[in-house]
Each structure stands twice: as structure tokens, then as C-alpha cells.
């Protein structure tokens, strides 16, 4: 059986010895033996239709082609599913899909407690060790704790060491004190503190490493050179140069007088440092601190009463509890004058009260374990005290830092006023000279200009895009920016102008609206306005090369001319720019990979040999142009790895991550071609 420990030789509080593998096996059995009920089946399909961008492709993964022989014909495709048809849902969908995904919560757990792990037989004597005898009342009834005669006075001796005059110092913290506030108080204290025993777990807004580094940086450099702390049960040393290394292999173990030590709540038990004489420790007091934890933490100072000393720091809440306990003690002793000064006696009284309350709390759990053990041993006919076995009760106590998240809403922005440049109007004039777009920088810019003032500009590799791809300045300027990022305002690329069958220009909807009316009357197809959609579903049309949808349309013209067909080498860069997820043909997929200098799986023997040589990275990117040409990747455009840029651009364009089941998602995320 697996016994959870919170620290060396310290089992977790309120431990149940439940084996995690048993829970895993029961969960898996539940997965195989049960299935979706009607309400959960409807919930799955509602999520599929409302939250997913391409439910048909995901549904295809549920109804695999090799398993379609036994599937009713009406539900083989997504478009045939009708949840409102009760007969189809209960007789076709439920038997087919009910065993796909499910977990079950069992009403009882297979667990073992201390009673199951021990025996009352003399032949099976239990041997154990406990630093204190405070918890002996909670042992199983057939186990008695026998103290060695020479150790029976240990508890009294420890308390006597604590009550020495050098340990009378007490401080309390302000409300909502942070770790930095506590450190400042400790550093500015009249006595030099070398050890922090955080048994009260007051340093909860930072890691052990952070606290040790802060303490070391603020300590006197002439006296202290190192800070010692615990990291995952390993003792770590930090020096003034902020180098961290193991305590056992460092020279620090021989120079403890040049160190400060931070022991977190877990490691105030079961650790042993031979602190030099004269060391002074700060002990924190937190809610619910019991005598067992308190005494063990204080006794990390092995020479207590013989050269070591303690000072106690409590939280403001604990301070109020100690004052309240002090007042109750005075009333019980019929004292009229209550001294507000808190001494070590008051702290010990408060600790003993917590110990008593903790024992009472554990007693209910002890009784529940006894009942469970007896029921398993003898069986039971009636269920009693079921509320004591409720799974909602707290199993382990953890110190947590409560944080309240405050949302910073973006400030309102002012949209740019639409404006139509004269140069945009001249795009319709087929009788004039060809516009020199590169000279009209106030109206037309190269395509990468669309990423100006966004997080994509640094990764878009401006020199990797075709020189005949342009954007209008009004396409890029969506809002009047004052230095803020334009990521949320990246203009969706929907309207393009194929100018003189040589250039592709992305324009805004306002500009497209004007050009639409102007180009409708044109008889020539040398300049056309077209709609470009990202293919985010399988078999979806993107319209860019559809003859009937160009403006002017190529169908019905007297001279039977056909609009310019944008070649596939141009299309793939448009796919990258608009966040397309699916390809229509394998040729599109190949051109897309070559454009991005990618060579994903499955590979040819030549490509596989190149992969073994290291020419192709694990993600499929071929960085060397000579290697790309050797692999017949003659259309490679991007010289640096573009995968991060492509993934982020898809998320921005479509407002969701690229699904790995899509053609582009599989290439970008899994380096695998699906066509």
C-alpha cells in the first residue's frame, strides 16, 4: 500500500492509505462497462455543434470508416444526425456512441486505515517512532504507545528549555503582511536572526528560493555569504552571485556560521542542522499550530537553552487569538488586572488549546475509521453515522494564499474614418497606364505592412512574401492607434483586387464597396474584384477562382474571355495570410509545405535520408536553402522557421487554435500530411 508522507518520517495529516492504482483501475472499468446516458449524449452533440468550428470532421473521428459496416446509414455523416428525432437518438446514436467517453463516481472507496495495516496479534508487533506522544490517543485501540523509561521526561525537558529567559521575545505582524514585510521585521530586529523556522506557514506568497534570495540580498554582506533552503526535499545553497547548488557537495557545510537558513513548514520536522553556538531563530506562529509541530520546530535548535535562542512572530490573526486566550485564562483564574504583555506562557497556552481542539476534531475521524474497519471485518446490516464518512469533508489541511483577480479592461478606441484615395479609383481605369504601386506608398504597401504594430511583425519575415502582393493603407489602418498593439484589430483579408493580372491588392470593405459598383460595368477582365474566404471546413469553397463570382463576372461576356486564374503558388501564401485550415487537393498541400520550407511525414526515401542527416528538423522545417533545392523544394519562400508565426496567425484569424485533425493543423502541430 502507498503511504503518503508530507516530509521525512512525517505522514500526512488525516492520512487514508488508499492505493491510487485501485482508483485508476476502477475508473477504467467504469469507462468500459458504462456509457453515455441520454442527457450526456445531447450535451456532447450540443458542444460539438456550438463550440467547434468544423463539427463534421470531428464527427468523422467518432464514426471511423473501418467501423461503418455496423453503423446505421442515417448517422454515418454529420449532416444526417438529428437529435430531435427521438427514435434515431435512442436506437441509432446511443448504441453506437454510448461507450466512447465516460467516467463514473463510485459510492465507496477501497481504502485502508491504520487499523487495517496493524494487528493485535503478539506475533505481529508494530514498531514505530514518534517524536512526541501527543497523538497516542488517536492510535487504534489495539495499539499502545510504550515510552522508554529514560525518555518519559523528554516532553517536560523540552518545555523547560523553551521557558528559558532568552526565548521570551515575541512580535506580531500587521494585517495582510507579505513575505517581504516579515523579512524586513526580522532583518531590522535588535537581535541578529540566522534561522527562520516557518512552522506557521506565514511565507506563502513566494517560493523557498525567492524568500532565501531576498533574505540574502538584504543581509549584511560582511557577516553572511550564503542562504540555505529546501527545494523539493533537497537542501540547496545560494551564494552572493545567486548560484544555486547542493548543500552536501558545497563547502558551506563547514561554514554554517556564514549562512542563514530558511526552513519551510514541512521541513521544520525531520531535519537536522548542527547550528553553531549563538544562533538565534525566528519561529512563526500560524493558525491551528499544535504542540507536536510547535515543539518539533523549536527543537531544530538542538542547543536550545545551551546557546541557542528563539523569537516568536505571529500573524495578526493569531495575535488576537492569543489575547483572547489570555483573557479567558485570567477570567478563569478570577484575575481582575489583565496584563496585555504576551509572554511564552501565553503562547504555550494557546498552542495547548489548539492541540486539544485538534484532538477532538480527529476523534470523529478516528471513530469513522473504527466503524469502517469493524464493518469490513464483521459486515453490517444497517448503515449508521454515514455523515461521518461523507467524501466532502476536508482530508488534508493546506495553507493557501487567497488571491482576488482584477480584470483590466481595454480602453475604448476610435475607428479610422473611411477614405477613398484617387489611386484606388484609378484601378478601374483599364485604358490608363499601369500604376506603379511601389511609388504610391501613401496608398499601397507590400503585404507585410498589414502586420505593422502587431506581435506578428517580428516573425512574419517580410522578405519571404511575394513582391506582387499588396495591401492598401486603409486596409491596415483600422483604428487610430496611440502606441497600443493592433493584434485584436487585425483586418480580416476578404476582398482582393487582381490588378492587370499581375498584382494582388488587399483592400478594405469600404474600398471594395466602391470598386464593386465601378467594375460591374467593365467589359474587360484584366482587373477584377474577388472575394477570398479562409477554408476552415472541409470541401468549403473559397470563391477566389470561381468565374461567376468575380467582378465583373467572366460568364456571359460576349468575347467569352475567362478571368485570370490565380496560380497555386500564389494561393498558398494567401492561405497562410488568411488562416486557411484545409486544402482542396494534394497539390495545394504540397505547395503549402514547399512555400514554408516544410517537409512533414510521410516522407519519400530521399526525404527520410535527409532527415537522418539532420537536414530536416523534427518539426519538418528545412532551414538550408541548398538542402531544400536538393529535396526539390524549389518554391521555398521562408528562410526561418515560420511555424510559430503560422500558428499564432491562425489563432488570430479564426479565434481558435488550429485543430490537429485539420490539414494545416496536422502539418503545423504534428508534422504530418493528411492528404
Secondary structure, DSSP 8 states (H G I E B T S, - for coil): ----EEETTEE-TT--B--HHHHHHHHHHHHHH----HHHHHHHHHHHHHH-S-HHHHHHHHS-GGGGGGS-GGGSSGGG--TT-HHHIIIIIHHHHTTSS-----SS---B-HHHH----GGG------S-STTGGGS-TT------GGGTTHHHHHHHHHTSGGG-EEEE--TT--HHHHHHHHHTSSS---EEE-TT----SS-HHHHHHHHHHHS-TTT--EEEEEETTEEEEEETT--EEESTTSGGGG-GGGEEEEE-SGGGSS------TT-EEEEEE-TT--HHHHHHHHTTSTTBTTTBEEEEEE-HHHHHHHHHHHHHHHHHTT-SS------HHHHHHHHHHHHHHHHHHHHHHHHHHHHHHHHHHH--SS---GGGG-TTS--S------------------B------HHHHGGG-SSS----GGG-TTTEEEGGGGGTTSTTTTTS-GGGS-TTEEEEHHHH--B--SS---GGG-----EEEEETTTEEEEE-HHHHHHHHHHHTT----SSEEEE-----STT----TT-GGGSBS-STT-TT--------HHHHHHHHHHHT----SSHHHHHHHHHHTTB--BS--HHHHHHHHHTSS-TTSB---HHHHHHTT-TT---SS--HHHHHHHHHHHHSS---TTSHHHHHHHH-B---
